[in-house]
């Protein structure tokens, strides 16, 4: 059953501007599969970020695409690359946001007016690296958007409560290793309740937590509006 925030986002598609400088209706876009169904991942050394990056951007070049997308509610195998997602009882592998894979330095914009809630440098292998969370309000309901895998300069001059307008340049996509040691991309996530987190929020959950976290984190494409993912 759709959550209240999901329904609110569906009612206001015209309120959202682009978060990245791509015109989805006219752009050649690669939808990237990072599940076990992708046979390429069975032998790829995902722990080697250079190899992983060459794979992602090689697939984009082969598709004649400047950008690749995907990931919401995707059961991924790629998190085996990092201890950050492992646990003795159950590893985390369900992706809760949408990834936009594009060149480092690609600008990131606020898709909706709001304020800076918090930010941080989550500096672990496989983590977000530089991260920003914005707080927004629609129909008097507060919610949050998360931007992960940025460059360090994106955190300069920020303070909690800083106002951000729709279309303001918020950040830039970072390069590895500073971006959490990932191929360059933006992790974009919508969150109904931060549960006390600041500068961070899980972007990946366990299978057993899937239903709970999908209610907390509605489909980010309701904001991004990438036609290739509908």
C-alpha positions as CSV (number, residue, x, y, z in Angstrom):
1,X,0.0,0.0,0.0
2,X,1.4,3.4,-0.9
3,X,2.6,5.5,2.0
4,X,1.3,9.0,2.7
5,X,4.5,10.6,1.5
6,X,4.4,8.5,-1.7
7,X,0.9,9.9,-2.4
8,X,2.0,13.5,-1.7
9,X,5.0,13.2,-4.1
10,X,2.7,11.8,-6.8
11,X,0.4,14.8,-6.4
12,X,3.1,17.3,-7.0
13,X,5.2,16.2,-10.0
14,X,5.4,19.8,-11.3
15,X,7.1,21.0,-8.1
16,X,10.3,19.1,-8.8
17,X,13.2,20.4,-11.0
18,X,16.1,18.4,-12.3
19,X,18.7,17.1,-9.8
20,X,21.2,16.5,-12.5
21,X,21.8,18.3,-15.9
22,X,20.2,15.6,-18.1
23,X,17.0,16.0,-20.2
24,X,15.6,12.5,-19.7
25,X,13.1,12.7,-22.6
26,X,15.9,13.4,-25.1
27,X,18.9,11.6,-23.4
28,X,20.3,8.2,-24.3
29,X,20.2,6.5,-20.9
30,X,21.6,3.2,-19.9
31,X,19.6,1.3,-17.2
32,X,22.3,-0.5,-15.3
33,X,21.5,-3.9,-13.7
34,X,23.6,-4.6,-10.6
35,X,21.7,-7.8,-9.5
36,X,22.8,-11.4,-9.7
37,X,20.9,-11.5,-13.0
38,X,23.8,-9.6,-14.6
39,X,26.3,-12.3,-15.6
40,X,29.1,-9.7,-16.0
41,X,29.3,-9.3,-12.2
42,X,30.1,-13.0,-11.5
43,X,33.8,-12.6,-12.4
44,X,34.3,-8.8,-12.1
45,X,36.6,-7.7,-9.2
46,X,34.2,-5.2,-7.7
47,X,36.6,-4.5,-4.8
48,X,39.0,-2.9,-7.3
49,X,37.3,0.5,-7.9
50,X,39.3,1.2,-11.1
51,X,38.1,-2.1,-12.6
52,X,34.5,-1.4,-11.4
53,X,34.7,2.1,-12.9
54,X,36.0,0.9,-16.2
55,X,33.1,-1.6,-16.3
56,X,30.4,1.0,-15.6
57,X,31.7,3.6,-18.0
58,X,32.6,1.1,-20.6
59,X,29.0,-0.1,-20.6
60,X,27.9,3.5,-21.0
61,X,30.2,4.1,-23.9
62,X,29.0,0.9,-25.6
63,X,25.5,2.2,-25.3
64,X,26.5,5.7,-26.5
65,X,25.1,7.0,-23.2
66,X,26.5,9.9,-21.0
67,X,24.5,8.6,-18.0
68,X,23.3,5.4,-16.5
69,X,20.6,5.0,-13.9
70,X,18.9,2.4,-11.7
71,X,18.7,0.8,-8.3
72,X,15.6,1.5,-6.4
73,X,14.5,-1.7,-4.5
74,X,17.2,-3.6,-6.4
75,X,18.6,-6.7,-4.7
76,X,22.3,-6.1,-5.5
77,X,25.3,-8.4,-5.5
78,X,27.8,-5.5,-5.7
79,X,27.9,-4.9,-1.9
80,X,30.0,-7.9,-1.4
81,X,32.9,-5.6,-2.3
82,X,32.8,-3.9,1.1
83,X,32.7,-4.9,4.7
84,X,30.6,-1.8,5.3
85,X,27.5,-3.9,4.2
86,X,28.4,-7.1,5.8
87,X,27.1,-8.5,9.2
88,X,27.4,-11.8,10.9
89,X,23.6,-12.4,10.8
90,X,22.5,-10.9,7.5
91,X,24.3,-8.6,4.9
92,X,22.7,-5.5,3.5
93,X,21.9,-5.7,-0.2
94,X,18.5,-3.9,-1.0
95,X,19.2,-0.5,-2.5
96,X,16.9,2.3,-1.2
97,X,17.7,5.1,-3.6
98,X,18.4,5.7,-7.3
99,X,21.9,5.9,-8.6
100,X,22.8,8.3,-11.5
101,X,26.2,7.2,-12.9
102,X,27.9,10.1,-14.6
103,X,31.3,11.8,-14.9
104,X,32.9,13.2,-11.8
105,X,32.3,16.9,-11.6
106,X,28.7,16.6,-12.9
107,X,26.7,19.2,-11.0
108,X,23.9,18.3,-8.7
109,X,21.0,20.6,-8.1
110,X,18.3,20.9,-5.5
111,X,15.1,19.6,-7.1
112,X,12.9,21.4,-4.6
113,X,13.3,24.3,-2.2
114,X,14.3,23.4,1.3
115,X,17.0,23.8,3.9
116,X,20.2,21.9,4.7
117,X,19.3,19.4,7.4
118,X,22.8,18.1,7.9
119,X,25.9,16.9,6.1
120,X,29.0,14.8,6.7
121,X,31.9,12.9,5.2
122,X,31.2,9.2,5.6
123,X,34.7,8.2,4.9
124,X,34.7,4.4,4.8
125,X,35.3,2.1,1.8
126,X,32.0,1.6,0.1
127,X,30.2,4.3,2.2
128,X,28.8,7.6,0.8
129,X,31.8,9.8,1.2
130,X,30.7,13.4,1.3
131,X,26.9,13.5,1.9
132,X,24.2,16.2,2.1
133,X,20.7,15.9,3.4
134,X,18.1,18.5,2.7
135,X,14.7,19.0,4.5
136,X,11.6,19.8,2.5
137,X,7.9,20.3,3.1
138,X,4.9,19.6,0.9
139,X,1.3,19.7,2.2
140,X,2.8,20.6,5.6
141,X,4.6,17.2,5.7
142,X,8.4,17.3,6.2
143,X,10.6,14.9,4.3
144,X,14.3,14.6,3.3
145,X,16.4,14.1,0.3
146,X,19.9,12.6,0.5
147,X,22.8,13.2,-1.9
148,X,25.8,10.8,-1.6
149,X,29.1,10.2,-3.3
150,X,29.9,13.9,-3.7
151,X,33.2,15.7,-3.9
152,X,34.6,17.3,-0.7
153,X,34.2,20.8,-2.0
154,X,30.4,20.2,-1.9
155,X,30.6,20.5,1.8
156,X,32.3,23.9,1.9
157,X,30.2,26.7,3.3
158,X,27.4,24.6,4.4
159,X,25.5,25.0,7.7
160,X,22.4,23.4,9.1
161,X,19.4,25.5,8.3
162,X,20.9,27.1,5.2
163,X,18.1,27.8,2.7
164,X,18.3,26.1,-0.7
165,X,16.1,27.1,-3.7
166,X,14.8,24.8,-6.4
167,X,17.5,24.6,-9.1
168,X,20.3,25.8,-6.8
169,X,23.6,24.1,-7.5
170,X,24.1,22.0,-4.4
171,X,27.1,19.8,-5.1
172,X,29.2,18.0,-7.7
173,X,29.5,14.2,-8.2
174,X,32.8,13.1,-6.7
175,X,35.6,10.9,-7.9
176,X,37.0,7.9,-6.1
177,X,38.5,7.4,-3.5
178,X,37.0,10.5,-1.8
179,X,33.4,9.6,-2.9
180,X,33.4,6.4,-0.8
181,X,35.5,4.6,-3.3
182,X,32.9,4.1,-6.0
183,X,32.6,4.7,-9.7
184,X,31.4,8.3,-10.0
185,X,27.7,8.6,-9.4
186,X,25.1,10.3,-7.4
187,X,23.1,8.3,-4.8
188,X,19.7,10.1,-4.5
189,X,17.2,9.0,-1.9
190,X,13.9,10.3,-0.5
191,X,13.4,9.7,3.3
192,X,10.2,10.2,5.3
193,X,11.8,9.9,8.8
194,X,15.6,10.2,9.5
195,X,15.2,8.4,12.8
196,X,17.7,10.7,14.4
197,X,20.4,10.4,11.8
198,X,22.5,13.4,10.8
199,X,24.7,13.6,7.8
200,X,24.0,9.9,7.0
201,X,21.1,7.5,6.6
202,X,21.2,3.8,5.4
203,X,21.1,3.6,1.6
204,X,21.0,-0.2,1.7
205,X,19.1,-2.5,3.9
206,X,18.8,-6.2,4.6
207,X,16.1,-8.4,2.9
208,X,14.4,-8.9,6.3
209,X,14.1,-5.1,6.7
210,X,13.0,-4.4,3.1
211,X,9.3,-3.7,3.8
212,X,10.1,-1.3,6.7
213,X,12.7,0.7,4.8
214,X,10.7,0.9,1.6
215,X,8.0,2.6,3.6
216,X,10.5,5.0,5.0
217,X,12.1,5.6,1.6
218,X,9.6,5.9,-1.3
219,X,10.7,5.6,-4.8
220,X,13.1,8.5,-5.5
221,X,12.0,8.5,-9.1
222,X,8.8,10.3,-8.0
223,X,11.2,13.3,-7.7
224,X,13.8,12.5,-10.4
225,X,11.1,11.6,-13.0
226,X,13.5,9.5,-15.1
227,X,11.2,8.2,-17.9
228,X,13.4,5.2,-18.5
229,X,12.7,3.9,-15.0
230,X,8.9,4.1,-15.1
